[in-house]
Amino acid sequence: MKKWSVPLLVFALGGLVGCGRTEEIKETPRVALVLKTLDNPFFSVLRQGAKEAAAEAGVDLIVQAAEREMDVERQMQVIENLIETQVDVLLIDPTGSGEVLPSILKANEAGIPVVILDTRIDSATASEMGVEIETFVGSDSYQGGVVAGEFILEQTGGKANVVILEGIPGHETADSRLRGFLAALEGHDGMRILASQSANWERDQGFNVAQDLLQAHPDLNVVFGCNDMMALGAVEAIEAAGKSDQVIVVGFDAVEEARLAIADGSMLASVAQLPSEIGRIGVETAVRILEGKDVPEEIPVQIELITRENLYHVQW
């Protein structure tokens, strides 16, 4: 790993050497941010927070991502290409919590520190493989699922017919949000889970899955989307079915379009993760590592339930 804090001394040749003159040149550290996709407002906001922090710290930020959020192989290619260019630190939001580990191991072997953002890696498998990371920066997805579930319990009085739009199967973030949501509903017999189906984090799939579920379960009255893109797809399906006054929708991430939907009443709420903070803290953590400073094993970023009542009071 290149040391940022130690200047490189370049001695000019010829007459300059004879005069005893030297010129000090400092390298600009190169930090790479590897996201799941940029075709999702959550990651666009995360990128913006990282860019602002990089500009303030004077580091060169390289941002790359796969086109689709579920394209694990492409993300691994991106990481390995960046390793070849010898970046100083890798900030990675893993598409696959276990699948991406071989690429992180290659970064370890190349001496490049890795910071994980937003989605945790599979710690048990990582330990078996000898994969090391500097820290994790992100929110507690399980607790976010609990918050969403408790809010729906409160809004429905503990009696509702619920469908869940899951993320990518086996994805740590998706699994944690789902488990937290189900834990909140456990023991409440009036809460019937009619269906729980993956829509792969994508809006068009959220629309299609919700459309099918509305037809299969005409008595459903609650949709929980494990991210806002699927939830917004469900909103469109509900509007197309003429059931906007019969079905409530709660999402996760509180992206800008979801906040607009909350403002106009087509969504009831969304769990906010503050992605700009994740990006900012990720870059600041990379700088600390480059300076040789210690970082904690985990850096939590707060979550908050966004409703119409607090929509304009939360700092993004």
ChimeraX attribute file (.defattr): number of C-alpha atoms within 10 A of each C-alpha:
attribute: neighborCount
match mode: 1-to-1
recipient: residues
	/A:1	12
	/A:2	15
	/A:3	14
	/A:4	19
	/A:5	12
	/A:6	10
	/A:7	11
	/A:8	13
	/A:9	11
	/A:10	11
	/A:11	13
	/A:12	13
	/A:13	10
	/A:14	8
	/A:15	9
	/A:16	12
	/A:17	11
	/A:18	9
	/A:19	8
	/A:20	9
	/A:21	12
	/A:22	13
	/A:23	10
	/A:24	10
	/A:25	10
	/A:26	11
	/A:27	14
	/A:28	11
	/A:29	21
	/A:30	21
	/A:31	23
	/A:32	24
	/A:33	27
	/A:34	25
	/A:35	26
	/A:36	23
	/A:37	21
	/A:38	19
	/A:39	14
	/A:40	17
	/A:41	18
	/A:42	21
	/A:43	21
	/A:44	18
	/A:45	21
	/A:46	23
	/A:47	24
	/A:48	16
	/A:49	21
	/A:50	26
	/A:51	22
	/A:52	16
	/A:53	22
	/A:54	23
	/A:55	12
	/A:56	10
	/A:57	13
	/A:58	13
	/A:59	19
	/A:60	16
	/A:61	21
	/A:62	16
	/A:63	15
	/A:64	19
	/A:65	24
	/A:66	21
	/A:67	14
	/A:68	17
	/A:69	22
	/A:70	19
	/A:71	15
	/A:72	18
	/A:73	13
	/A:74	17
	/A:75	29
	/A:76	23
	/A:77	15
	/A:78	17
	/A:79	24
	/A:80	17
	/A:81	12
	/A:82	21
	/A:83	23
	/A:84	11
	/A:85	9
	/A:86	19
	/A:87	22
	/A:88	25
	/A:89	28
	/A:90	27
	/A:91	26
	/A:92	26
	/A:93	26
	/A:94	27
	/A:95	30
	/A:96	26
	/A:97	20
	/A:98	18
	/A:99	18
	/A:100	22
	/A:101	22
	/A:102	15
	/A:103	18
	/A:104	27
	/A:105	19
	/A:106	16
	/A:107	25
	/A:108	17
	/A:109	13
	/A:110	14
	/A:111	15
	/A:112	20
	/A:113	22
	/A:114	24
	/A:115	24
	/A:116	23
	/A:117	26
	/A:118	25
	/A:119	23
	/A:120	23
	/A:121	24
	/A:122	16
	/A:123	14
	/A:124	11
	/A:125	14
	/A:126	19
	/A:127	10
	/A:128	8
	/A:129	12
	/A:130	11
	/A:131	20
	/A:132	18
	/A:133	18
	/A:134	17
	/A:135	19
	/A:136	26
	/A:137	26
	/A:138	26
	/A:139	23
	/A:140	20
	/A:141	27
	/A:142	20
	/A:143	19
	/A:144	27
	/A:145	27
	/A:146	21
	/A:147	21
	/A:148	27
	/A:149	23
	/A:150	18
	/A:151	17
	/A:152	27
	/A:153	18
	/A:154	10
	/A:155	13
	/A:156	15
	/A:157	11
	/A:158	15
	/A:159	16
	/A:160	21
	/A:161	19
	/A:162	22
	/A:163	23
	/A:164	26
	/A:165	27
	/A:166	23
	/A:167	25
	/A:168	21
	/A:169	14
	/A:170	12
	/A:171	22
	/A:172	22
	/A:173	26
	/A:174	23
	/A:175	19
	/A:176	21
	/A:177	27
	/A:178	25
	/A:179	16
	/A:180	22
	/A:181	25
	/A:182	19
	/A:183	16
	/A:184	19
	/A:185	20
	/A:186	11
	/A:187	9
	/A:188	11
	/A:189	10
	/A:190	14
	/A:191	19
	/A:192	16
	/A:193	15
	/A:194	16
	/A:195	15
	/A:196	16
	/A:197	16
	/A:198	19
	/A:199	27
	/A:200	22
	/A:201	24
	/A:202	23
	/A:203	21
	/A:204	18
	/A:205	18
	/A:206	29
	/A:207	23
	/A:208	17
	/A:209	20
	/A:210	27
	/A:211	19
	/A:212	11
	/A:213	21
	/A:214	20
	/A:215	11
	/A:216	12
	/A:217	14
	/A:218	10
	/A:219	14
	/A:220	21
	/A:221	20
	/A:222	22
	/A:223	26
	/A:224	28
	/A:225	31
	/A:226	34
	/A:227	30
	/A:228	33
	/A:229	29
	/A:230	31
	/A:231	30
	/A:232	25
	/A:233	22
	/A:234	32
	/A:235	27
	/A:236	21
	/A:237	23
	/A:238	23
	/A:239	13
	/A:240	12
	/A:241	12
	/A:242	11
	/A:243	15
	/A:244	18
	/A:245	11
	/A:246	11
	/A:247	23
	/A:248	23
	/A:249	27
	/A:250	32
	/A:251	30
	/A:252	26
	/A:253	24
	/A:254	30
	/A:255	26
	/A:256	14
	/A:257	13
	/A:258	25
	/A:259	24
	/A:260	15
	/A:261	20
	/A:262	23
	/A:263	17
	/A:264	11
	/A:265	16
	/A:266	22
	/A:267	26
	/A:268	22
	/A:269	29
	/A:270	30
	/A:271	25
	/A:272	22
	/A:273	25
	/A:274	24
	/A:275	28
	/A:276	22
	/A:277	21
	/A:278	26
	/A:279	29
	/A:280	19
	/A:281	21
	/A:282	30
	/A:283	29
	/A:284	17
	/A:285	24
	/A:286	28
	/A:287	22
	/A:288	13
	/A:289	20
	/A:290	19
	/A:291	13
	/A:292	12
	/A:293	10
	/A:294	10
	/A:295	14
	/A:296	10
	/A:297	10
	/A:298	13
	/A:299	17
	/A:300	13
	/A:301	16
	/A:302	14
	/A:303	18
	/A:304	17
	/A:305	21
	/A:306	24
	/A:307	19
	/A:308	17
	/A:309	10
	/A:310	10
	/A:311	16
	/A:312	12
	/A:313	9
	/A:314	11
	/A:315	6
	/A:316	14
